[in-house]
Amino acid sequence: PIKDLPPVSMNLADMRWNQTGAWSFFAPVYREKASPCAMECPLGEPVNRYMHLVREKRWREAWELIVAANPLPAVCGRVCYHTCESACNRAKVDAAVGINSVEGFLGDQAIAQGWRFAFPPASTGKKVLVVGAGPSGLSAAYHLARLGHAVTVHEAGPLPGGMMRFGIPK
């Protein structure tokens, strides 16, 4: 009788994969998610997307993806504590990808090649004052300018850059 049959387990860990039965109706579940390295990036860089472009030697396009989130890849590639590498899937195979080194390389290429940031052609007509020209202030000014706002940056120090200029060795 039906009441004597054991309950069907939906827990995949409990399944006996060498037998027929309840598991036969399971289908793969596809989820669109960011890669673990991208999820770990505090700046939200699309690491998996620009690494794909780097593999194809499409340096400029990879740099453009990075600077959509981070206007300072040459600096961040050197000083970031690269938690993305601890989450890298490749570490389970052999070693994590040197993501921060790739980011620094792309930033250096942009400087050497004279690549320029793309800004929206239309102005919003809004004006914004950013106080402080350290990494945070410069990044805020950059993202506000990308949105079409007119940005003015004021710095109390002698030169812009903050800790990038005065605290990080050359």
KACORVEN-V19485 format. One record per residue. N is the residue number from 0. PSI is psi in radians with two decimals (* if undefined). Layout:
N:PSI + N:PSI
//
This chain:
0:2.75 + 1:-0.62 + 2:-0.31 + 3:-0.15 + 4:2.50 + 5:2.65 + 6:2.59 + 7:2.16 + 8:2.30 + 9:0.00 + 10:2.05 + 11:-0.53 + 12:-0.45 + 13:-0.14 + 14:2.56 + 15:1.81 + 16:-0.18 + 17:0.15 + 18:2.77 + 19:2.84 + 20:-2.48 + 21:-0.56 + 22:-0.31 + 23:-0.33 + 24:-0.01 + 25:2.46 + 26:2.69 + 27:2.53 + 28:2.10 + 29:2.26 + 30:2.29 + 31:1.93 + 32:2.78 + 33:2.69 + 34:2.77 + 35:-0.65 + 36:-0.71 + 37:-0.63 + 38:-0.50 + 39:-0.33 + 40:2.11 + 41:-0.35 + 42:-0.14 + 43:0.49 + 44:2.47 + 45:1.28 + 46:-0.87 + 47:-0.60 + 48:-0.78 + 49:-0.46 + 50:-0.59 + 51:-0.76 + 52:-0.65 + 53:-0.73 + 54:-0.57 + 55:0.12 + 56:0.61 + 57:1.20 + 58:-0.85 + 59:-0.78 + 60:-0.67 + 61:-0.75 + 62:-0.73 + 63:-0.63 + 64:-0.72 + 65:-0.85 + 66:-0.16 + 67:-0.48 + 68:-0.52 + 69:1.91 + 70:-0.05 + 71:0.96 + 72:-0.55 + 73:-0.64 + 74:-0.87 + 75:-0.56 + 76:-0.34 + 77:-0.55 + 78:-0.18 + 79:2.51 + 80:0.19 + 81:1.07 + 82:-0.33 + 83:-0.59 + 84:-0.53 + 85:-0.38 + 86:0.01 + 87:2.22 + 88:-0.54 + 89:-0.42 + 90:-0.44 + 91:-0.30 + 92:-0.97 + 93:-1.22 + 94:2.66 + 95:2.62 + 96:2.45 + 97:1.25 + 98:-0.73 + 99:-0.59 + 100:-0.70 + 101:-0.74 + 102:-0.77 + 103:-0.72 + 104:-0.81 + 105:-0.67 + 106:-0.72 + 107:-0.69 + 108:-0.72 + 109:-0.73 + 110:-0.83 + 111:-0.67 + 112:-0.18 + 113:0.53 + 114:2.46 + 115:2.65 + 116:2.52 + 117:2.26 + 118:2.67 + 119:2.46 + 120:-0.47 + 121:2.39 + 122:2.52 + 123:-0.26 + 124:-0.01 + 125:2.55 + 126:2.43 + 127:2.41 + 128:2.20 + 129:2.15 + 130:2.03 + 131:2.21 + 132:0.64 + 133:-3.00 + 134:-0.72 + 135:-0.78 + 136:-0.75 + 137:-0.67 + 138:-0.73 + 139:-0.77 + 140:-0.73 + 141:-0.86 + 142:-0.62 + 143:-0.71 + 144:-0.65 + 145:-0.48 + 146:-0.13 + 147:0.14 + 148:2.58 + 149:2.13 + 150:2.34 + 151:2.33 + 152:2.25 + 153:2.34 + 154:2.31 + 155:-0.47 + 156:3.06 + 157:-0.48 + 158:2.69 + 159:2.82 + 160:-0.47 + 161:-2.29 + 162:-0.43 + 163:-0.63 + 164:-0.73 + 165:-0.26 + 166:-0.32 + 167:2.24 + 168:2.59 + 169:*
//
